[in-house]
Amino acid sequence: MHVIVVYDISIERVNDIKKLLKKYLNWVQNSVFEGELTLGRMKELEIDIGKVIDKENDSVILYSINNPIWIKKKIIGKEKATTENII
Amino acid sequence: MHVIVVYDISIERVNDIKKLLKKYLNWVQNSVFEGELTLGRMKELEIDIGKVIDKENDSVILYSINNPIWIKKKIIGKEKATTENII
C-alpha cells in the first residue's frame, strides 16, 4: 500500500522520528515521508512510532491508500526531496 | 475529491499560506490541511498558492483522491486538530 506520514512533534524527538521513518519510507518534505509498505511493515511502523513519540503531546498521522494509482500528487514550487538531502 | 496539502515554506510566508489554505480546507496538523474540494475549487487553490509562495524556495504538495473511502487515516498520539485551534 502507498503510505504518507506527517508528524507534528516536539523538537527533542524530531531526530528520532526522522531516523525511524527513514528506515521505512522516503523523505518528501519537512515533516512528510512517503512510500510503499506491506500491511506487515505498516503495523511494525505503527508500533515503532508509538515507542518514539510522547503520546500526550506529539502527533503522527499515517494516510494509507491500497492502490497508488488512486492518489494524484501535484507539487507547486520546489521539489525538496530531489534537490536537498537534508533530513 | 479529498485533498491533503502539506507545505514547506519560508517563515515570512507561513501566515499567508495558512490564511489561504483555511479558506479552502481544514487545519489538521502543523503544516498540513485536509478537506473536500471540487475540481474547480482545486484549480483555484493551485492558482492562489502560486501567488503566495516563492517558487524557487518554497514547496507545497497537493495529494488528491477522487473517492475519500480509498484513503485510510490513522492518528498516533494527540489529535491536534480537535484539541487546539492555533493556526
Backbone of each chain as nested JSON, in Angstrom:
{
  "chains": [
    {"id": "A", "residues": [
      {"number": 1, "name": "MET", "atoms": {"N": [0.831, -1.199, 0.0], "CA": [0.0, 0.0, 0.0], "C": [0.871, 1.257, 0.0]}},
      {"number": 2, "name": "HIS", "atoms": {"N": [0.295, 2.364, -0.488], "CA": [1.029, 3.624, -0.511], "C": [0.746, 4.373, 0.797]}},
      {"number": 3, "name": "VAL", "atoms": {"N": [1.812, 4.867, 1.427], "CA": [1.669, 5.485, 2.747], "C": [2.295, 6.884, 2.762]}},
      {"number": 4, "name": "ILE", "atoms": {"N": [1.559, 7.828, 3.344], "CA": [2.077, 9.189, 3.563], "C": [2.045, 9.415, 5.07]}},
      {"number": 5, "name": "VAL", "atoms": {"N": [3.179, 9.819, 5.625], "CA": [3.24, 10.08, 7.067], "C": [3.604, 11.54, 7.31]}},
      {"number": 6, "name": "VAL", "atoms": {"N": [2.805, 12.209, 8.133], "CA": [3.098, 13.593, 8.531], "C": [3.196, 13.632, 10.055]}},
      {"number": 7, "name": "TYR", "atoms": {"N": [4.12, 14.436, 10.567], "CA": [4.243, 14.484, 12.024], "C": [4.361, 15.91, 12.545]}},
      {"number": 8, "name": "ASP", "atoms": {"N": [3.919, 16.065, 13.779], "CA": [3.962, 17.35, 14.477], "C": [4.473, 16.977, 15.88]}},
      {"number": 9, "name": "ILE", "atoms": {"N": [5.769, 17.131, 16.042], "CA": [6.468, 16.521, 17.168], "C": [7.387, 17.508, 17.871]}},
      {"number": 10, "name": "SER", "atoms": {"N": [7.503, 17.376, 19.161], "CA": [8.388, 18.252, 19.931], "C": [9.834, 18.136, 19.432]}},
      {"number": 11, "name": "ILE", "atoms": {"N": [10.525, 19.271, 19.404], "CA": [11.869, 19.387, 18.828], "C": [12.851, 18.334, 19.367]}},
      {"number": 12, "name": "GLU", "atoms": {"N": [12.709, 17.948, 20.63], "CA": [13.639, 16.967, 21.215], "C": [13.541, 15.588, 20.558]}},
      {"number": 13, "name": "ARG", "atoms": {"N": [12.388, 15.306, 19.973], "CA": [12.186, 13.97, 19.39], "C": [12.183, 13.955, 17.861]}},
      {"number": 14, "name": "VAL", "atoms": {"N": [12.408, 15.131, 17.249], "CA": [12.345, 15.215, 15.786], "C": [13.393, 14.315, 15.121]}},
      {"number": 15, "name": "ASN", "atoms": {"N": [14.618, 14.325, 15.63], "CA": [15.65, 13.484, 15.007], "C": [15.341, 11.994, 15.117]}},
      {"number": 16, "name": "ASP", "atoms": {"N": [14.753, 11.593, 16.256], "CA": [14.398, 10.18, 16.434], "C": [13.321, 9.743, 15.442]}},
      {"number": 17, "name": "ILE", "atoms": {"N": [12.329, 10.582, 15.265], "CA": [11.243, 10.193, 14.35], "C": [11.749, 10.182, 12.901]}},
      {"number": 18, "name": "LYS", "atoms": {"N": [12.617, 11.142, 12.553], "CA": [13.177, 11.155, 11.197], "C": [13.998, 9.893, 10.926]}},
      {"number": 19, "name": "LYS", "atoms": {"N": [14.82, 9.529, 11.9], "CA": [15.662, 8.339, 11.758], "C": [14.789, 7.093, 11.579]}},
      {"number": 20, "name": "LEU", "atoms": {"N": [13.715, 7.017, 12.355], "CA": [12.803, 5.881, 12.266], "C": [12.091, 5.837, 10.903]}},
      {"number": 21, "name": "LEU", "atoms": {"N": [11.518, 6.963, 10.497], "CA": [10.747, 6.983, 9.247], "C": [11.626, 6.685, 8.027]}},
      {"number": 22, "name": "LYS", "atoms": {"N": [12.898, 7.101, 8.102], "CA": [13.846, 6.822, 7.01], "C": [14.054, 5.327, 6.772]}},
      {"number": 23, "name": "LYS", "atoms": {"N": [13.849, 4.51, 7.805], "CA": [14.008, 3.058, 7.659], "C": [12.882, 2.448, 6.819]}},
      {"number": 24, "name": "TYR", "atoms": {"N": [11.737, 3.131, 6.817], "CA": [10.548, 2.578, 6.159], "C": [10.164, 3.312, 4.874]}},
      {"number": 25, "name": "LEU", "atoms": {"N": [10.414, 4.626, 4.836], "CA": [9.843, 5.46, 3.778], "C": [10.867, 6.446, 3.213]}},
      {"number": 26, "name": "ASN", "atoms": {"N": [10.464, 7.2, 2.229], "CA": [11.327, 8.224, 1.627], "C": [10.957, 9.604, 2.14]}},
      {"number": 27, "name": "TRP", "atoms": {"N": [11.949, 10.412, 2.38], "CA": [11.702, 11.791, 2.805], "C": [11.163, 12.593, 1.626]}},
      {"number": 28, "name": "VAL", "atoms": {"N": [10.091, 13.346, 1.865], "CA": [9.433, 14.103, 0.8], "C": [9.617, 15.601, 1.01]}},
      {"number": 29, "name": "GLN", "atoms": {"N": [9.446, 16.022, 2.24], "CA": [9.403, 17.443, 2.56], "C": [9.499, 17.552, 4.078]}},
      {"number": 30, "name": "ASN", "atoms": {"N": [9.793, 18.737, 4.578], "CA": [9.8, 18.988, 6.01], "C": [8.615, 18.286, 6.696]}},
      {"number": 31, "name": "SER", "atoms": {"N": [8.892, 17.331, 7.558], "CA": [7.911, 16.56, 8.337], "C": [6.923, 15.711, 7.522]}},
      {"number": 32, "name": "VAL", "atoms": {"N": [7.32, 15.317, 6.302], "CA": [6.487, 14.429, 5.469], "C": [7.368, 13.322, 4.877]}},
      {"number": 33, "name": "PHE", "atoms": {"N": [6.933, 12.088, 5.038], "CA": [7.588, 10.933, 4.418], "C": [6.539, 10.16, 3.615]}},
      {"number": 34, "name": "GLU", "atoms": {"N": [6.995, 9.404, 2.642], "CA": [6.059, 8.726, 1.736], "C": [6.714, 7.469, 1.168]}},
      {"number": 35, "name": "GLY", "atoms": {"N": [5.908, 6.46, 0.847], "CA": [6.454, 5.273, 0.201], "C": [5.492, 4.116, 0.187]}},
      {"number": 36, "name": "GLU", "atoms": {"N": [5.981, 2.97, -0.277], "CA": [5.177, 1.749, -0.356], "C": [5.524, 0.832, 0.821]}},
      {"number": 37, "name": "LEU", "atoms": {"N": [4.507, 0.307, 1.483], "CA": [4.716, -0.636, 2.589], "C": [3.722, -1.79, 2.476]}},
      {"number": 38, "name": "THR", "atoms": {"N": [4.16, -2.966, 2.904], "CA": [3.201, -4.06, 3.063], "C": [2.395, -3.783, 4.335]}},
      {"number": 39, "name": "LEU", "atoms": {"N": [1.3, -4.503, 4.498], "CA": [0.483, -4.329, 5.706], "C": [1.313, -4.68, 6.951]}},
      {"number": 40, "name": "GLY", "atoms": {"N": [2.161, -5.705, 6.833], "CA": [3.016, -6.113, 7.953], "C": [3.985, -5.014, 8.359]}},
      {"number": 41, "name": "ARG", "atoms": {"N": [4.661, -4.428, 7.379], "CA": [5.612, -3.331, 7.642], "C": [4.89, -2.111, 8.206]}},
      {"number": 42, "name": "MET", "atoms": {"N": [3.683, -1.872, 7.73], "CA": [2.881, -0.75, 8.224], "C": [2.591, -0.928, 9.719]}},
      {"number": 43, "name": "LYS", "atoms": {"N": [2.221, -2.141, 10.109], "CA": [1.946, -2.435, 11.524], "C": [3.206, -2.239, 12.369]}},
      {"number": 44, "name": "GLU", "atoms": {"N": [4.351, -2.737, 11.855], "CA": [5.647, -2.547, 12.546], "C": [5.934, -1.068, 12.739]}},
      {"number": 45, "name": "LEU", "atoms": {"N": [5.728, -0.304, 11.677], "CA": [5.986, 1.14, 11.729], "C": [5.126, 1.799, 12.807]}},
      {"number": 46, "name": "GLU", "atoms": {"N": [3.848, 1.423, 12.861], "CA": [2.945, 1.998, 13.86], "C": [3.439, 1.718, 15.284]}},
      {"number": 47, "name": "ILE", "atoms": {"N": [3.906, 0.49, 15.494], "CA": [4.427, 0.123, 16.824], "C": [5.683, 0.942, 17.144]}},
      {"number": 48, "name": "ASP", "atoms": {"N": [6.596, 1.038, 16.165], "CA": [7.84, 1.792, 16.373], "C": [7.564, 3.274, 16.637]}},
      {"number": 49, "name": "ILE", "atoms": {"N": [6.596, 3.842, 15.944], "CA": [6.247, 5.255, 16.171], "C": [5.77, 5.432, 17.617]}},
      {"number": 50, "name": "GLY", "atoms": {"N": [4.952, 4.5, 18.07], "CA": [4.441, 4.556, 19.44], "C": [5.542, 4.544, 20.492]}},
      {"number": 51, "name": "LYS", "atoms": {"N": [6.677, 3.92, 20.148], "CA": [7.807, 3.861, 21.089], "C": [8.588, 5.171, 21.14]}},
      {"number": 52, "name": "VAL", "atoms": {"N": [8.579, 5.904, 20.023], "CA": [9.407, 7.115, 19.904], "C": [8.697, 8.37, 20.407]}},
      {"number": 53, "name": "ILE", "atoms": {"N": [7.4, 8.476, 20.16], "CA": [6.71, 9.731, 20.47], "C": [6.19, 9.796, 21.913]}},
      {"number": 54, "name": "ASP", "atoms": {"N": [5.902, 11.023, 22.335], "CA": [5.193, 11.27, 23.593], "C": [3.716, 11.44, 23.198]}},
      {"number": 55, "name": "LYS", "atoms": {"N": [2.904, 10.424, 23.5], "CA": [1.524, 10.393, 23.002], "C": [0.631, 11.517, 23.528]}},
      {"number": 56, "name": "GLU", "atoms": {"N": [1.053, 12.143, 24.631], "CA": [0.267, 13.252, 25.21], "C": [0.447, 14.541, 24.412]}},
      {"number": 57, "name": "ASN", "atoms": {"N": [1.6, 14.651, 23.738], "CA": [1.922, 15.929, 23.09], "C": [2.208, 15.842, 21.605]}},
      {"number": 58, "name": "ASP", "atoms": {"N": [2.786, 14.739, 21.168], "CA": [3.165, 14.6, 19.762], "C": [2.015, 14.002, 18.957]}},
      {"number": 59, "name": "SER", "atoms": {"N": [2.077, 14.226, 17.655], "CA": [1.044, 13.69, 16.773], "C": [1.667, 13.195, 15.467]}},
      {"number": 60, "name": "VAL", "atoms": {"N": [1.297, 11.976, 15.081], "CA": [1.75, 11.436, 13.796], "C": [0.508, 10.937, 13.06]}},
      {"number": 61, "name": "ILE", "atoms": {"N": [0.356, 11.333, 11.82], "CA": [-0.779, 10.844, 11.021], "C": [-0.249, 9.988, 9.879]}},
      {"number": 62, "name": "LEU", "atoms": {"N": [-0.838, 8.815, 9.73], "CA": [-0.498, 7.908, 8.622], "C": [-1.705, 7.815, 7.698]}},
      {"number": 63, "name": "TYR", "atoms": {"N": [-1.532, 8.242, 6.459], "CA": [-2.569, 8.074, 5.438], "C": [-2.16, 6.871, 4.603]}},
      {"number": 64, "name": "SER", "atoms": {"N": [-3.088, 5.948, 4.353], "CA": [-2.732, 4.817, 3.502], "C": [-3.78, 4.603, 2.413]}},
      {"number": 65, "name": "ILE", "atoms": {"N": [-3.261, 4.228, 1.251], "CA": [-4.102, 4.034, 0.061], "C": [-3.678, 2.688, -0.532]}},
      {"number": 66, "name": "ASN", "atoms": {"N": [-4.654, 1.78, -0.695], "CA": [-4.296, 0.436, -1.166], "C": [-3.652, 0.439, -2.544]}},
      {"number": 67, "name": "ASN", "atoms": {"N": [-4.196, 1.238, -3.452], "CA": [-3.665, 1.274, -4.807], "C": [-3.051, 2.643, -5.094]}},
      {"number": 68, "name": "PRO", "atoms": {"N": [-1.747, 2.704, -5.368], "CA": [-1.108, 4.025, -5.56], "C": [-1.688, 4.829, -6.721]}},
      {"number": 69, "name": "ILE", "atoms": {"N": [-2.348, 4.167, -7.688], "CA": [-2.911, 4.95, -8.818], "C": [-4.116, 5.771, -8.38]}},
      {"number": 70, "name": "TRP", "atoms": {"N": [-4.674, 5.489, -7.201], "CA": [-5.819, 6.254, -6.713], "C": [-5.419, 7.643, -6.213]}},
      {"number": 71, "name": "ILE", "atoms": {"N": [-4.129, 7.84, -5.984], "CA": [-3.717, 9.128, -5.439], "C": [-2.898, 9.921, -6.46]}},
      {"number": 72, "name": "LYS", "atoms": {"N": [-3.283, 11.202, -6.611], "CA": [-2.524, 12.091, -7.505], "C": [-1.714, 13.045, -6.657]}},
      {"number": 73, "name": "LYS", "atoms": {"N": [-0.518, 13.368, -7.13], "CA": [0.374, 14.242, -6.376], "C": [0.785, 15.408, -7.252]}},
      {"number": 74, "name": "LYS", "atoms": {"N": [0.569, 16.599, -6.758], "CA": [0.981, 17.785, -7.522], "C": [1.881, 18.647, -6.648]}},
      {"number": 75, "name": "ILE", "atoms": {"N": [3.044, 19.002, -7.176], "CA": [3.972, 19.848, -6.418], "C": [3.964, 21.253, -7.003]}},
      {"number": 76, "name": "ILE", "atoms": {"N": [3.749, 22.25, -6.143], "CA": [3.848, 23.643, -6.58], "C": [5.104, 24.221, -5.919]}},
      {"number": 77, "name": "GLY", "atoms": {"N": [5.979, 24.809, -6.731], "CA": [7.245, 25.338, -6.212], "C": [8.338, 24.305, -6.356]}},
      {"number": 78, "name": "LYS", "atoms": {"N": [9.212, 24.293, -5.369], "CA": [10.408, 23.466, -5.422], "C": [10.14, 22.034, -4.963]}},
      {"number": 79, "name": "GLU", "atoms": {"N": [10.683, 21.066, -5.682], "CA": [10.564, 19.676, -5.223], "C": [11.724, 19.393, -4.276]}},
      {"number": 80, "name": "LYS", "atoms": {"N": [11.472, 19.527, -2.974], "CA": [12.538, 19.461, -1.97], "C": [13.266, 18.115, -1.963]}},
      {"number": 81, "name": "ALA", "atoms": {"N": [12.523, 17.021, -2.118], "CA": [13.101, 15.693, -1.948], "C": [14.219, 15.391, -2.946]}},
      {"number": 82, "name": "THR", "atoms": {"N": [14.14, 15.931, -4.145], "CA": [15.16, 15.609, -5.138], "C": [16.3, 16.618, -5.166]}},
      {"number": 83, "name": "THR", "atoms": {"N": [16.09, 17.774, -4.554], "CA": [17.114, 18.813, -4.645], "C": [17.926, 18.962, -3.359]}},
      {"number": 84, "name": "GLU", "atoms": {"N": [17.418, 18.409, -2.267], "CA": [18.135, 18.521, -0.997], "C": [18.145, 17.159, -0.341]}},
      {"number": 85, "name": "ASN", "atoms": {"N": [19.209, 16.865, 0.341], "CA": [19.261, 15.594, 1.059], "C": [19.262, 15.781, 2.56]}},
      {"number": 86, "name": "ILE", "atoms": {"N": [18.959, 16.981, 3.007], "CA": [18.977, 17.285, 4.439], "C": [17.782, 16.605, 5.105]}},
      {"number": 87, "name": "ILE", "atoms": {"N": [18.087, 15.777, 6.052], "CA": [16.992, 15.135, 6.824], "C": [17.102, 15.609, 8.266]}}
    ]},
    {"id": "B", "residues": [
      {"number": 1, "name": "MET", "atoms": {"N": [-13.498, 15.82, -4.528], "CA": [-12.35, 14.957, -4.246], "C": [-11.774, 15.301, -2.877]}},
      {"number": 2, "name": "HIS", "atoms": {"N": [-11.065, 14.318, -2.291], "CA": [-10.453, 14.553, -0.998], "C": [-9.02, 15.058, -1.23]}},
      {"number": 3, "name": "VAL", "atoms": {"N": [-8.651, 16.127, -0.523], "CA": [-7.355, 16.769, -0.768], "C": [-6.57, 16.908, 0.546]}},
      {"number": 4, "name": "ILE", "atoms": {"N": [-5.288, 16.561, 0.481], "CA": [-4.361, 16.77, 1.606], "C": [-3.265, 17.703, 1.098]}},
      {"number": 5, "name": "VAL", "atoms": {"N": [-3.031, 18.791, 1.816], "CA": [-1.989, 19.735, 1.407], "C": [-0.924, 19.819, 2.498]}},
      {"number": 6, "name": "VAL", "atoms": {"N": [0.334, 19.652, 2.095], "CA": [1.454, 19.818, 3.027], "C": [2.372, 20.891, 2.457]}},
      {"number": 7, "name": "TYR", "atoms": {"N": [2.947, 21.715, 3.342], "CA": [3.828, 22.766, 2.828], "C": [5.119, 22.866, 3.619]}},
      {"number": 8, "name": "ASP", "atoms": {"N": [6.14, 23.332, 2.915], "CA": [7.469, 23.554, 3.496], "C": [7.884, 24.921, 2.963]}},
      {"number": 9, "name": "ILE", "atoms": {"N": [7.623, 25.931, 3.799], "CA": [7.638, 27.319, 3.324], "C": [8.448, 28.219, 4.241]}},
      {"number": 10, "name": "SER", "atoms": {"N": [9.103, 29.192, 3.665], "CA": [9.894, 30.134, 4.461], "C": [9.0, 30.85, 5.489]}},
      {"number": 11, "name": "ILE", "atoms": {"N": [9.563, 31.06, 6.683], "CA": [8.823, 31.612, 7.822], "C": [8.058, 32.908, 7.488]}},
      {"number": 12, "name": "GLU", "atoms": {"N": [8.605, 33.737, 6.61], "CA": [7.947, 35.006, 6.267], "C": [6.599, 34.802, 5.578]}},
      {"number": 13, "name": "ARG", "atoms": {"N": [6.439, 33.658, 4.932], "CA": [5.2, 33.43, 4.181], "C": [4.256, 32.405, 4.82]}},
      {"number": 14, "name": "VAL", "atoms": {"N": [4.637, 31.894, 5.986], "CA": [3.825, 30.856, 6.637], "C": [2.411, 31.359, 6.961]}},
      {"number": 15, "name": "ASN", "atoms": {"N": [2.308, 32.571, 7.5], "CA": [0.968, 33.08, 7.833], "C": [0.093, 33.265, 6.599]}},
      {"number": 16, "name": "ASP", "atoms": {"N": [0.696, 33.699, 5.498], "CA": [-0.071, 33.886, 4.255], "C": [-0.614, 32.556, 3.739]}},
      {"number": 17, "name": "ILE", "atoms": {"N": [0.226, 31.536, 3.761], "CA": [-0.24, 30.237, 3.238], "C": [-1.301, 29.635, 4.154]}},
      {"number": 18, "name": "LYS", "atoms": {"N": [-1.144, 29.808, 5.468], "CA": [-2.16, 29.304, 6.406], "C": [-3.503, 29.989, 6.174]}},
      {"number": 19, "name": "LYS", "atoms": {"N": [-3.449, 31.31, 6.021], "CA": [-4.677, 32.084, 5.802], "C": [-5.367, 31.614, 4.512]}},
      {"number": 20, "name": "LEU", "atoms": {"N": [-4.574, 31.394, 3.483], "CA": [-5.113, 30.937, 2.199], "C": [-5.734, 29.535, 2.328]}},
      {"number": 21, "name": "LEU", "atoms": {"N": [-4.99, 28.606, 2.907], "CA": [-5.472, 27.226, 2.988], "C": [-6.733, 27.104, 3.842]}},
      {"number": 22, "name": "LYS", "atoms": {"N": [-6.831, 27.974, 4.876], "CA": [-8.029, 27.978, 5.732], "C": [-9.308, 28.3, 4.968]}},
      {"number": 23, "name": "LYS", "atoms": {"N": [-9.172, 29.028, 3.854], "CA": [-10.36, 29.357, 3.039], "C": [-10.901, 28.13, 2.309]}},
      {"number": 24, "name": "TYR", "atoms": {"N": [-10.033, 27.157, 2.072], "CA": [-10.407, 26.008, 1.256], "C": [-10.543, 24.708, 2.061]}},
      {"number": 25, "name": "LEU", "atoms": {"N": [-9.72, 24.573, 3.102], "CA": [-9.579, 23.268, 3.765], "C": [-9.589, 23.411, 5.286]}},
      {"number": 26, "name": "ASN", "atoms": {"N": [-9.505, 22.291, 5.974], "CA": [-9.443, 22.284, 7.44], "C": [-8.015, 22.034, 7.902]}},
      {"number": 27, "name": "TRP", "atoms": {"N": [-7.638, 22.725, 8.954], "CA": [-6.305, 22.521, 9.525], "C": [-6.273, 21.173, 10.23]}},
      {"number": 28, "name": "VAL", "atoms": {"N": [-5.22, 20.4, 9.994], "CA": [-5.1, 19.057, 10.559], "C": [-3.962, 18.994, 11.565]}},
      {"number": 29, "name": "GLN", "atoms": {"N": [-2.861, 19.601, 11.22], "CA": [-1.625, 19.47, 11.997], "C": [-0.668, 20.53, 11.48]}},
      {"number": 30, "name": "ASN", "atoms": {"N": [0.371, 20.818, 12.241], "CA": [1.412, 21.72, 11.778], "C": [1.751, 21.483, 10.288]}},
      {"number": 31, "name": "SER", "atoms": {"N": [1.496, 22.458, 9.455], "CA": [1.766, 22.459, 8.006], "C": [1.021, 21.392, 7.193]}},
      {"number": 32, "name": "VAL", "atoms": {"N": [-0.138, 20.953, 7.706], "CA": [-0.991, 20.005, 6.97], "C": [-2.449, 20.476, 7.02]}},
      {"number": 33, "name": "PHE", "atoms": {"N": [-3.079, 20.55, 5.855], "CA": [-4.508, 20.863, 5.758], "C": [-5.18, 19.76, 4.951]}},
      {"number": 34, "name": "GLU", "atoms": {"N": [-6.491, 19.606, 5.142], "CA": [-7.197, 18.488, 4.516], "C": [-8.659, 18.863, 4.313]}},
      {"number": 35, "name": "GLY", "atoms": {"N": [-9.298, 18.297, 3.287], "CA": [-10.724, 18.528, 3.102], "C": [-11.222, 18.088, 1.745]}},
      {"number": 36, "name": "GLU", "atoms": {"N": [-12.494, 18.393, 1.499], "CA": [-13.124, 18.038, 0.232], "C": [-13.164, 19.266, -0.673]}},
      {"number": 37, "name": "LEU", "atoms": {"N": [-12.799, 19.102, -1.935], "CA": [-12.856, 20.2, -2.904], "C": [-13.411, 19.681, -4.229]}},
      {"number": 38, "name": "THR", "atoms": {"N": [-14.132, 20.532, -4.928], "CA": [-14.487, 20.202, -6.309], "C": [-13.238, 20.407, -7.169]}},
      {"number": 39, "name": "LEU", "atoms": {"N": [-13.265, 19.9, -8.394], "CA": [-12.122, 20.085, -9.293], "C": [-11.895, 21.579, -9.552]}},
      {"number": 40, "name": "GLY", "atoms": {"N": [-12.985, 22.33, -9.667], "CA": [-12.886, 23.777, -9.894], "C": [-12.196, 24.494, -8.743]}},
      {"number": 41, "name": "ARG", "atoms": {"N": [-12.615, 24.173, -7.519], "CA": [-12.009, 24.79, -6.328], "C": [-10.532, 24.386, -6.198]}},
      {"number": 42, "name": "MET", "atoms": {"N": [-10.246, 23.162, -6.575], "CA": [-8.862, 22.664, -6.53], "C": [-7.982, 23.494, -7.474]}},
      {"number": 43, "name": "LYS", "atoms": {"N": [-8.491, 23.773, -8.659], "CA": [-7.734, 24.583, -9.634], "C": [-7.511, 25.999, -9.09]}},
      {"number": 44, "name": "GLU", "atoms": {"N": [-8.577, 26.568, -8.504], "CA": [-8.47, 27.91, -7.898], "C": [-7.389, 27.917, -6.822]}},
      {"number": 45, "name": "LEU", "atoms": {"N": [-7.422, 26.89, -5.969], "CA": [-6.453, 26.785, -4.872], "C": [-5.026, 26.74, -5.423]}},
      {"number": 46, "name": "GLU", "atoms": {"N": [-4.82, 25.949, -6.472], "CA": [-3.48, 25.839, -7.066], "C": [-2.982, 27.198, -7.561]}},
      {"number": 47, "name": "ILE", "atoms": {"N": [-3.882, 27.951, -8.185], "CA": [-3.517, 29.293, -8.684], "C": [-3.179, 30.21, -7.513]}},
      {"number": 48, "name": "ASP", "atoms": {"N": [-4.02, 30.188, -6.479], "CA": [-3.799, 31.04, -5.302], "C": [-2.485, 30.7, -4.593]}},
      {"number": 49, "name": "ILE", "atoms": {"N": [-2.166, 29.414, -4.509], "CA": [-0.902, 29.009, -3.882], "C": [0.274, 29.582, -4.672]}},
      {"number": 50, "name": "GLY", "atoms": {"N": [0.172, 29.513, -5.993], "CA": [1.225, 30.052, -6.862], "C": [1.481, 31.534, -6.642]}},
      {"number": 51, "name": "LYS", "atoms": {"N": [0.432, 32.266, -6.217], "CA": [0.57, 33.711, -5.972], "C": [1.255, 34.003, -4.632]}},
      {"number": 52, "name": "VAL", "atoms": {"N": [1.101, 33.093, -3.676], "CA": [1.596, 33.339, -2.309], "C": [3.052, 32.885, -2.126]}},
      {"number": 53, "name": "ILE", "atoms": {"N": [3.422, 31.786, -2.752], "CA": [4.751, 31.217, -2.467], "C": [5.858, 31.789, -3.354]}},
      {"number": 54, "name": "ASP", "atoms": {"N": [7.084, 31.58, -2.902], "CA": [8.278, 31.844, -3.705], "C": [8.668, 30.505, -4.322]}},
      {"number": 55, "name": "LYS", "atoms": {"N": [8.417, 30.357, -5.626], "CA": [8.574, 29.044, -6.265], "C": [10.014, 28.526, -6.29]}},
      {"number": 56, "name": "GLU", "atoms": {"N": [10.974, 29.404, -6.08], "CA": [12.383, 28.975, -6.068], "C": [12.758, 28.289, -4.753]}},
      {"number": 57, "name": "ASN", "atoms": {"N": [12.024, 28.638, -3.692], "CA": [12.424, 28.148, -2.368], "C": [11.342, 27.375, -1.623]}},
      {"number": 58, "name": "ASP", "atoms": {"N": [10.104, 27.755, -1.82], "CA": [9.007, 27.126, -1.078], "C": [8.494, 25.897, -1.821]}},
      {"number": 59, "name": "SER", "atoms": {"N": [7.829, 25.025, -1.098], "CA": [7.267, 23.821, -1.701], "C": [5.9, 23.509, -1.09]}},
      {"number": 60, "name": "VAL", "atoms": {"N": [4.931, 23.265, -1.953], "CA": [3.605, 22.849, -1.492], "C": [3.236, 21.587, -2.273]}},
      {"number": 61, "name": "ILE", "atoms": {"N": [2.807, 20.558, -1.564], "CA": [2.369, 19.325, -2.236], "C": [0.884, 19.131, -2.001]}},
      {"number": 62, "name": "LEU", "atoms": {"N": [0.157, 18.877, -3.086], "CA": [-1.277, 18.59, -3.01], "C": [-1.482, 17.133, -3.407]}},
      {"number": 63, "name": "TYR", "atoms": {"N": [-2.007, 16.335, -2.488], "CA": [-2.386, 14.958, -2.775], "C": [-3.892, 14.96, -2.976]}},
      {"number": 64, "name": "SER", "atoms": {"N": [-4.386, 14.336, -4.046], "CA": [-5.84, 14.279, -4.221], "C": [-6.293, 12.863, -4.534]}},
      {"number": 65, "name": "ILE", "atoms": {"N": [-7.436, 12.518, -3.964], "CA": [-8.028, 11.184, -4.091], "C": [-9.49, 11.395, -4.479]}},
      {"number": 66, "name": "ASN", "atoms": {"N": [-9.898, 10.798, -5.599], "CA": [-11.265, 11.04, -6.072], "C": [-12.33, 10.586, -5.089]}},
      {"number": 67, "name": "ASN", "atoms": {"N": [-12.114, 9.409, -4.507], "CA": [-13.1, 8.881, -3.581], "C": [-12.514, 8.815, -2.164]}},
      {"number": 68, "name": "PRO", "atoms": {"N": [-13.098, 9.567, -1.212], "CA": [-12.496, 9.591, 0.133], "C": [-12.436, 8.225, 0.819]}},
      {"number": 69, "name": "ILE", "atoms": {"N": [-13.272, 7.265, 0.381], "CA": [-13.213, 5.938, 1.039], "C": [-11.938, 5.176, 0.673]}},
      {"number": 70, "name": "TRP", "atoms": {"N": [-11.23, 5.631, -0.36], "CA": [-9.98, 4.972, -0.761], "C": [-8.827, 5.267, 0.198]}},
      {"number": 71, "name": "ILE", "atoms": {"N": [-8.997, 6.293, 1.009], "CA": [-7.881, 6.664, 1.887], "C": [-8.227, 6.393, 3.355]}},
      {"number": 72, "name": "LYS", "atoms": {"N": [-7.287, 5.733, 4.043], "CA": [-7.459, 5.479, 5.47], "C": [-6.538, 6.402, 6.25]}},
      {"number": 73, "name": "LYS", "atoms": {"N": [-7.012, 6.867, 7.396], "CA": [-6.233, 7.81, 8.194], "C": [-6.085, 7.261, 9.597]}},
      {"number": 74, "name": "LYS", "atoms": {"N": [-4.862, 7.158, 10.05], "CA": [-4.617, 6.68, 11.417], "C": [-3.78, 7.706, 12.169]}},
      {"number": 75, "name": "ILE", "atoms": {"N": [-4.251, 8.106, 13.326], "CA": [-3.51, 9.084, 14.128], "C": [-2.864, 8.371, 15.308]}},
      {"number": 76, "name": "ILE", "atoms": {"N": [-1.562, 8.569, 15.485], "CA": [-0.874, 8.04, 16.666], "C": [-0.493, 9.239, 17.525]}},
      {"number": 77, "name": "GLY", "atoms": {"N": [-0.875, 9.201, 18.796], "CA": [-0.616, 10.336, 19.69], "C": [-1.818, 11.254, 19.735]}},
      {"number": 78, "name": "LYS", "atoms": {"N": [-1.535, 12.534, 19.832], "CA": [-2.564, 13.545, 20.042], "C": [-3.214, 13.966, 18.722]}},
      {"number": 79, "name": "GLU", "atoms": {"N": [-4.542, 14.085, 18.716], "CA": [-5.206, 14.607, 17.528], "C": [-5.243, 16.129, 17.637]}},
      {"number": 80, "name": "LYS", "atoms": {"N": [-4.27, 16.779, 17.02], "CA": [-4.082, 18.23, 17.194], "C": [-5.285, 19.056, 16.73]}},
      {"number": 81, "name": "ALA", "atoms": {"N": [-5.885, 18.654, 15.629], "CA": [-6.932, 19.478, 15.017], "C": [-8.152, 19.681, 15.907]}},
      {"number": 82, "name": "THR", "atoms": {"N": [-8.477, 18.686, 16.738], "CA": [-9.684, 18.827, 17.55], "C": [-9.395, 19.384, 18.939]}},
      {"number": 83, "name": "THR", "atoms": {"N": [-8.114, 19.367, 19.326], "CA": [-7.8, 19.797, 20.687], "C": [-7.201, 21.201, 20.747]}},
      {"number": 84, "name": "GLU", "atoms": {"N": [-6.749, 21.69, 19.61], "CA": [-6.154, 23.03, 19.573], "C": [-6.717, 23.777, 18.382]}},
      {"number": 85, "name": "ASN", "atoms": {"N": [-6.897, 25.053, 18.558], "CA": [-7.364, 25.836, 17.418], "C": [-6.313, 26.809, 16.902]}},
      {"number": 86, "name": "ILE", "atoms": {"N": [-5.084, 26.603, 17.329], "CA": [-3.996, 27.506, 16.927], "C": [-3.668, 27.273, 15.456]}},
      {"number": 87, "name": "ILE", "atoms": {"N": [-3.782, 28.299, 14.672], "CA": [-3.394, 28.192, 13.259], "C": [-2.197, 29.126, 13.026]}}
    ]}
  ]
}
